[in-house]
């Protein structure tokens, strides 16, 4: 692990611990979270040594009252000891909060990728549920169910245009969707990807070749299609 320059630079510029800005603690928490989640034993021990040196530097600059409070000495000033204890609790809370926010972001990204077919269709333009079903090959009721779940997760929203209800991606979802590709959609939803491809090829055929040969009337075929969409 490379030397943690932030701590050295902070110790050089800022003399007392009381003058440390909140951003320093946020940076420490972020680095700790990353290392504890993915780092090796050597990397974790390395960051521990950096923090120990950082702590030692400011301990040497602190007053005897602060040092006694840090060591939980019986004769420690009550107010200083309370401030030190609250500081420790605050740092733990900050670490939990940042980890929680990042986890939400990860789950958000997973949800976008798990619904890549719908997301990619909305990345092209705002669409109604039926339009999404037509593009993706999914059943309308499946699209309706998935769109509701995506809306609850903050991935999509909607607005009304006349009698139509159009769905669109939220800004955060657009950022994630921009990293997706048709390959991602195929991997995630093989069945819908196949249906989408079949529908695309069917639309390229002459009108009289788009439906299978049958003696049934067009009205009967339409009724069957609508029944299938509701099933």
C-alpha positions in Angstrom: 0.0 0.0 0.0 1.3 3.4 -0.9 2.2 5.9 1.8 -0.9 7.8 3.0 0.2 11.3 2.1 -3.0 12.9 3.4 -2.1 12.2 7.0 1.4 13.6 6.6 0.2 16.7 4.8 -2.5 17.3 7.4 0.0 17.0 10.3 2.3 19.5 8.6 -0.4 22.1 7.9 -2.6 21.8 11.0 -1.1 22.1 14.5 -3.8 21.0 16.9 -6.3 18.2 16.8 -9.1 20.7 17.5 -8.4 22.5 14.2 -8.8 19.3 12.1 -11.6 19.8 9.5 -14.5 17.3 9.2 -13.3 16.4 5.7 -10.2 14.7 7.2 -12.4 12.3 9.2 -14.6 11.6 6.2 -11.5 10.7 4.1 -10.2 8.5 6.9 -13.5 6.6 7.1 -13.7 6.2 3.4 -10.2 4.7 3.2 -10.9 2.4 6.2 -14.1 1.2 4.6 -12.3 0.3 1.3 -9.4 -1.4 3.0 -11.5 -3.4 5.4 -13.8 -4.5 2.6 -11.2 -5.5 0.0 -7.7 -5.1 1.4 -5.2 -7.8 2.3 -3.8 -8.3 5.8 -0.7 -6.3 4.9 -2.7 -3.4 3.6 -4.9 -3.3 6.8 -1.8 -3.4 9.0 -0.2 -0.7 6.9 -3.1 1.7 7.4 -3.1 0.9 11.1 0.5 2.0 11.3 -0.3 5.2 9.4 -3.1 6.0 11.8 -1.0 5.1 14.8 1.7 7.6 13.7 -1.0 10.2 13.0 -2.5 9.7 16.5 0.9 9.9 18.1 1.7 13.2 16.4 -1.4 14.9 17.7 -1.2 13.3 21.1 2.2 14.8 21.6 0.8 18.2 20.8 -2.2 17.8 23.1 -2.5 19.1 26.6 -2.2 16.8 29.6 -6.0 17.0 30.2 -6.7 15.6 26.7 -4.1 12.8 27.1 -5.6 11.8 30.4 -9.1 11.7 28.8 -7.8 9.5 26.0 -6.3 7.1 28.5 -9.5 7.1 30.5 -7.6 8.1 33.6 -9.5 8.5 36.9 -8.4 12.1 37.3 -9.3 13.1 33.8 -11.4 16.2 33.4 -15.1 15.2 33.0 -15.9 17.6 30.2 -12.8 16.7 28.2 -13.4 12.9 28.7 -17.0 13.4 27.5 -15.9 15.2 24.4 -13.4 12.5 23.6 -16.0 9.7 24.1 -18.5 11.6 21.9 -15.8 12.0 19.2 -15.3 8.3 19.1 -19.0 7.6 18.9 -19.3 10.2 16.1 -16.5 8.6 14.1 -18.2 5.2 14.4 -21.5 6.7 13.3 -19.9 8.4 10.3 -18.3 5.2 9.2 -21.6 3.3 9.5 -23.4 6.1 7.6 -21.0 6.2 4.7 -21.0 2.4 4.4 -24.8 2.5 4.4 -24.9 5.1 1.7 -22.5 3.2 -0.5 -24.4 0.0 0.0 -27.6 1.7 -1.2 -25.7 2.9 -4.3 -24.5 -0.6 -5.0 -28.0 -2.0 -4.7 -29.3 0.8 -7.0 -26.7 -0.2 -9.6 -27.6 -3.9 -9.3 -31.3 -3.1 -9.8 -30.6 -1.0 -12.9 -28.5 -3.8 -14.4 -31.0 -6.5 -13.5 -33.6 -4.7 -15.5 -31.3 -3.7 -18.3 -33.9 -4.4 -21.1 -36.4 -1.9 -19.7 -33.7 0.6 -18.7 -32.1 0.6 -22.1 -35.5 1.1 -23.8 -36.0 4.2 -21.6 -32.5 5.4 -22.2 -33.5 5.8 -25.9 -36.6 7.9 -25.1 -39.5 8.1 -22.7 -42.1 5.4 -23.3 -45.4 4.1 -22.1 -45.8 0.7 -20.6 -47.1 -0.7 -23.9 -44.3 0.8 -25.8 -41.8 -0.8 -23.4 -43.5 -4.1 -23.8 -43.3 -3.8 -27.6 -39.6 -2.9 -27.6 -38.5 -5.5 -25.0 -40.8 -8.3 -25.9 -42.0 -8.5 -22.3 -45.7 -8.9 -21.5 -47.5 -5.7 -20.6 -48.4 -6.9 -17.1 -44.7 -7.9 -16.6 -43.6 -4.4 -17.6 -46.2 -2.8 -15.3 -45.0 -4.9 -12.4 -41.4 -4.1 -13.0 -41.9 -0.4 -13.7 -43.7 -0.1 -10.3 -40.7 -1.8 -8.6 -38.2 0.5 -10.5 -40.2 3.5 -9.5 -40.2 2.5 -5.9 -36.4 2.3 -6.1 -36.0 5.7 -7.6 -34.9 4.3 -11.0 -37.8 5.5 -13.0 -40.6 8.1 -12.7 -43.5 9.1 -14.9 -45.5 12.0 -16.2 -48.8 12.3 -18.2 -48.9 13.5 -21.7 -52.6 13.7 -22.8 -54.1 10.4 -22.0 -50.7 8.6 -22.0 -48.5 7.9 -19.0 -44.9 8.1 -20.0 -42.0 6.5 -18.0 -38.5 8.0 -17.9 -35.2 7.3 -16.1 -34.1 9.4 -13.2 -30.8 11.2 -13.5 -29.0 8.7 -11.3 -30.4 5.8 -13.3 -29.2 7.4 -16.5 -25.7 7.6 -15.3 -25.7 3.9 -14.5 -27.6 3.0 -17.7 -25.0 4.8 -19.8 -22.5 2.1 -18.8 -24.8 -0.7 -20.0 -24.9 -2.3 -23.5 -27.1 -4.6 -25.4 -24.8 -7.4 -24.4 -25.5 -6.6 -20.7 -29.2 -6.9 -21.4 -28.8 -10.2 -23.2 -26.8 -11.7 -20.3 -29.3 -10.4 -17.8 -32.5 -11.3 -19.6 -31.9 -13.9 -22.2 -35.6 -14.6 -22.9 -36.6 -11.0 -23.3 -33.6 -10.3 -25.5 -34.6 -13.2 -27.8 -38.2 -11.9 -27.9 -36.9 -8.4 -28.7 -34.8 -9.7 -31.6 -37.7 -11.8 -33.0 -40.0 -8.8 -32.8 -37.4 -6.6 -34.6 -37.0 -9.2 -37.4 -40.8 -9.6 -37.7 -41.2 -5.8 -38.2 -38.8 -6.0 -41.1 -41.0 -8.6 -42.9 -43.7 -7.6 -45.4 -47.1 -7.1 -43.7 -48.6 -10.4 -45.0 -45.7 -12.4 -43.6 -45.8 -11.1 -40.0 -48.4 -13.5 -38.8 -48.6 -17.3 -39.3 -50.8 -18.7 -42.0 -54.3 -19.3 -40.7 -57.9 -19.4 -41.8 -58.9 -17.3 -38.7 -60.2 -13.8 -39.3 -58.0 -10.8 -38.3 -60.5 -10.0 -35.6 -60.1 -13.5 -34.1 -56.3 -13.2 -34.2 -56.4 -9.9 -32.4 -58.7 -11.3 -29.8 -56.2 -14.2 -29.2 -53.3 -11.8 -29.0 -55.1 -9.7 -26.4 -55.9 -12.8 -24.4 -52.3 -13.9 -24.5 -51.2 -10.4 -23.3 -53.5 -10.7 -20.3 -52.5 -14.3 -19.3 
